[in-house]
Amino acid sequence: MSAPLFLVESLPPGSSFTLDGPEGHHAATVQRLRVGEALILADGRGGTAHAEVVAVGRGSVDVAVRERAQEAAADPRLVVVQGIAKGDRGELAVQAMTETGVDEIVPWAASRSVAQWRGDRGFKARDKWAATAREAAKQARRSWLPSVAGDPDCSTKQVAARLADAAAAFVLHEEATERLTAAPLPATGEIILVVGPEGGISDAERDAFRDAGAVPVRLGDAVLRTSTAGVAALAVLSTRLGRW
């Protein structure tokens, strides 16, 4: 089994480090790491340090840094505009898309979104998505932590503006004739995927996104849930871009 990954604000400058706080508690008390075991420290911005546990305290572990690495940011960059879903479906989508390699997730207040992120509730919901992405990135041993955009969500007009600036933009839609497996992809820049909520994308939204330069595409004959469509699309793109 690969070494567990723990996120830190910044990598230690020297050869020794004490991992404490919530991450240290998780390492010492939950995962019960022991002296001699390996772990990975990551700053969420591509930097990693492979280390070995040299002492275990109450809610902390002391480590010796053995090796450092810096992974470049992904290019092309994969962004998913995710229609806000009810219940835990949005969080399920965030978790799986993070594990699949998404670089940024944009919560979208679609016209058919049942859940509405208004006021403090919206910021709490967006923060929950960010926390879900953080934990999923650790599980997947990712050195880059995907960002969750929005303030706390984005309107259709804001999404259209973002699509207009992308190197390539696609809207997943069951009535599209072009398939994502055959759509032209750029060699660099930002690739944006739009995933609708449970009720799908309205004709007005699809037209607005098409006017902004996005191409409606489909994955296959089956109609996927909002919690799985983005994951499937990312798998297609990751394979085509050579990430997988």
C-alpha positions as CSV (number, residue, x, y, z in Angstrom):
1,M,0.0,0.0,0.0
2,S,1.3,3.5,-0.9
3,A,2.3,5.9,1.9
4,P,-0.5,8.1,3.2
5,L,-0.5,11.8,2.3
6,F,-1.0,14.7,4.7
7,L,-1.5,18.3,3.7
8,V,0.5,21.1,5.2
9,E,0.6,24.9,4.7
10,S,4.2,24.7,3.5
11,L,6.8,22.1,3.2
12,P,9.4,22.0,5.9
13,P,12.7,23.7,4.9
14,G,14.9,21.3,6.9
15,S,15.3,17.6,7.3
16,S,13.1,17.3,10.4
17,F,9.4,18.3,11.0
18,T,6.7,17.8,13.5
19,L,3.3,17.1,12.0
20,D,0.7,18.3,14.5
21,G,-2.8,19.8,14.4
22,P,-5.6,17.9,12.7
23,E,-3.2,16.2,10.3
24,G,-0.9,15.2,13.1
25,H,-3.9,13.8,15.1
26,H,-5.0,11.8,12.1
27,A,-1.6,10.4,11.5
28,A,-0.9,9.5,15.2
29,T,-4.4,8.6,16.5
30,V,-6.5,7.6,13.5
31,Q,-4.0,5.9,11.2
32,R,-1.7,4.9,14.1
33,L,1.5,5.4,12.2
34,R,4.5,3.9,13.9
35,V,8.3,4.6,13.9
36,G,9.8,3.6,10.6
37,E,6.7,4.0,8.5
38,A,6.6,6.3,5.4
39,L,4.3,9.2,4.7
40,I,4.1,12.0,2.2
41,L,3.8,15.7,3.1
42,A,2.1,17.9,0.4
43,D,1.5,21.6,0.2
44,G,-1.4,21.2,-2.3
45,R,0.5,23.3,-4.9
46,G,2.6,20.5,-6.4
47,G,5.2,20.2,-3.7
48,T,5.8,17.0,-1.9
49,A,8.2,15.6,0.7
50,H,8.6,11.9,1.3
51,A,9.4,11.3,4.9
52,E,9.8,8.7,7.6
53,V,8.3,8.7,11.1
54,V,11.0,8.9,13.8
55,A,8.7,9.5,16.8
56,V,5.0,9.4,17.7
57,G,3.5,11.8,20.3
58,R,0.0,12.5,21.6
59,G,-1.7,13.8,18.4
60,S,1.6,14.4,16.5
61,V,4.4,12.6,14.7
62,D,8.0,13.6,14.2
63,V,9.4,12.9,10.7
64,A,12.7,12.9,8.9
65,V,12.4,14.2,5.3
66,R,14.1,11.9,2.9
67,E,13.2,13.2,-0.6
68,R,11.4,16.3,-2.1
69,A,9.7,16.7,-5.4
70,Q,7.7,19.4,-7.3
71,E,5.1,18.5,-9.8
72,A,4.2,21.0,-12.5
73,A,0.6,22.3,-12.8
74,A,-1.4,20.3,-15.3
75,D,-1.7,21.7,-18.8
76,P,-4.3,21.5,-20.3
77,R,-6.2,22.3,-17.1
78,L,-9.5,20.5,-16.5
79,V,-12.3,22.5,-15.1
80,V,-15.8,21.2,-14.4
81,V,-18.8,23.6,-14.0
82,Q,-21.1,21.5,-11.8
83,G,-24.8,22.3,-11.5
84,I,-25.7,22.4,-7.8
85,A,-27.5,19.2,-6.9
86,K,-29.7,18.4,-3.9
87,G,-28.7,16.2,-1.0
88,D,-25.3,14.7,-1.1
89,R,-25.1,14.2,-4.8
90,G,-23.0,17.3,-5.3
91,E,-20.5,16.2,-2.7
92,L,-20.3,12.7,-4.3
93,A,-19.5,14.4,-7.6
94,V,-16.8,16.5,-6.0
95,Q,-15.2,13.5,-4.3
96,A,-15.2,11.4,-7.4
97,M,-14.1,14.2,-9.8
98,T,-11.2,15.0,-7.4
99,E,-10.1,11.4,-7.5
100,T,-10.4,11.4,-11.3
101,G,-8.1,14.4,-11.7
102,V,-10.2,17.6,-11.9
103,D,-8.2,20.8,-11.4
104,E,-11.0,23.2,-10.6
105,I,-14.7,22.8,-9.7
106,V,-17.2,25.7,-10.3
107,P,-20.5,25.4,-8.5
108,W,-23.2,26.6,-10.9
109,A,-26.7,27.9,-9.9
110,A,-28.5,26.4,-12.8
111,S,-32.2,27.3,-13.4
112,R,-33.2,23.7,-12.7
113,S,-31.0,23.3,-9.5
114,V,-33.4,22.3,-6.7
115,A,-30.9,23.4,-4.0
116,Q,-30.3,27.1,-3.7
117,W,-27.1,28.5,-2.2
118,R,-28.2,31.7,-0.7
119,G,-26.7,33.7,2.2
120,D,-24.6,31.9,4.8
121,R,-26.0,28.6,3.6
122,G,-24.3,29.1,0.3
123,F,-20.8,29.7,1.8
124,K,-21.2,26.8,4.1
125,A,-22.2,24.5,1.2
126,R,-19.3,25.8,-0.9
127,D,-16.9,25.2,2.0
128,K,-18.2,21.7,2.3
129,W,-17.4,21.0,-1.3
130,A,-13.9,22.4,-0.7
131,A,-13.5,20.2,2.4
132,T,-14.7,17.2,0.4
133,A,-12.2,17.9,-2.4
134,R,-9.4,18.2,0.2
135,E,-10.1,14.9,1.7
136,A,-10.5,13.2,-1.7
137,A,-7.2,14.7,-2.8
138,K,-5.4,13.2,0.2
139,Q,-7.0,9.8,-0.5
140,A,-5.9,9.9,-4.1
141,R,-2.4,11.0,-3.1
142,R,-2.6,14.2,-5.2
143,S,0.1,16.8,-4.9
144,W,-2.2,19.4,-6.4
145,L,-5.3,20.3,-4.5
146,P,-8.2,21.2,-6.8
147,S,-9.8,24.5,-6.2
148,V,-13.5,25.2,-5.7
149,A,-14.5,28.5,-7.2
150,G,-17.6,30.7,-6.8
151,D,-18.7,33.3,-4.4
152,P,-20.2,30.9,-3.4
153,D,-21.7,29.9,-6.7
154,C,-21.7,31.2,-10.3
155,S,-24.7,32.4,-12.4
156,T,-25.3,31.3,-16.0
157,K,-24.0,34.6,-17.2
158,Q,-20.8,34.2,-15.2
159,V,-20.3,30.7,-16.5
160,A,-20.8,31.8,-20.1
161,A,-18.1,34.5,-19.7
162,R,-15.7,31.8,-18.3
163,L,-16.5,29.5,-21.3
164,A,-15.8,32.3,-23.8
165,D,-12.2,32.6,-22.4
166,A,-11.5,28.8,-22.4
167,A,-9.2,27.0,-24.9
168,A,-12.1,24.5,-25.3
169,A,-15.5,24.2,-23.7
170,F,-18.1,21.4,-23.7
171,V,-21.6,21.1,-22.5
172,L,-22.7,17.5,-21.6
173,H,-26.1,17.1,-23.1
174,E,-28.1,14.0,-24.0
175,E,-29.4,15.4,-27.2
176,A,-26.0,16.4,-28.6
177,T,-24.8,14.6,-31.7
178,E,-21.0,15.1,-31.3
179,R,-19.3,12.7,-28.9
180,L,-16.7,13.9,-26.4
181,T,-14.4,11.0,-27.5
182,A,-14.0,12.6,-30.9
183,A,-14.2,16.3,-30.1
184,P,-11.0,18.3,-30.9
185,L,-8.9,19.1,-27.8
186,P,-6.3,21.9,-27.4
187,A,-2.7,21.2,-26.5
188,T,-2.6,23.8,-23.8
189,G,-5.0,26.1,-21.9
190,E,-8.2,25.5,-20.0
191,I,-10.7,22.8,-21.0
192,I,-14.1,23.4,-19.3
193,L,-16.9,20.8,-19.0
194,V,-20.5,21.9,-18.0
195,V,-22.6,19.4,-16.1
196,G,-26.2,20.1,-15.4
197,P,-28.2,19.4,-12.2
198,E,-30.7,16.6,-11.7
199,G,-33.3,18.4,-14.0
200,G,-30.7,18.9,-16.8
201,I,-29.7,22.0,-18.7
202,S,-32.4,24.2,-20.1
203,D,-32.6,25.2,-23.7
204,A,-31.9,28.9,-22.8
205,E,-28.8,27.8,-20.9
206,R,-27.6,25.6,-23.6
207,D,-28.0,28.4,-26.2
208,A,-26.1,30.8,-23.9
209,F,-23.2,28.5,-23.6
210,R,-23.2,27.7,-27.3
211,D,-23.1,31.4,-28.1
212,A,-20.1,31.6,-25.8
213,G,-18.3,29.0,-27.9
214,A,-19.1,25.8,-26.0
215,V,-19.8,22.6,-27.9
216,P,-22.7,20.3,-26.8
217,V,-21.3,16.8,-26.5
218,R,-22.5,13.4,-25.3
219,L,-20.7,10.5,-23.7
220,G,-22.9,7.6,-25.0
221,D,-26.5,6.5,-25.2
222,A,-27.1,6.2,-21.5
223,V,-28.2,9.3,-19.5
224,L,-25.9,9.7,-16.5
225,R,-26.7,11.2,-13.1
226,T,-25.3,14.6,-12.3
227,S,-23.1,12.9,-9.7
228,T,-21.5,10.6,-12.3
229,A,-21.5,12.6,-15.6
230,G,-18.5,14.7,-14.8
231,V,-16.5,11.8,-13.6
232,A,-17.1,9.9,-16.8
233,A,-16.2,12.9,-18.9
234,L,-13.0,13.5,-16.9
235,A,-12.1,9.9,-17.5
236,V,-12.5,10.3,-21.2
237,L,-10.4,13.5,-21.2
238,S,-7.7,12.1,-18.9
239,T,-7.3,9.2,-21.3
240,R,-7.2,11.3,-24.4
241,L,-4.7,13.8,-22.9
242,G,-2.4,11.1,-21.7
243,R,-2.9,11.7,-18.0
244,W,-4.0,8.1,-17.6
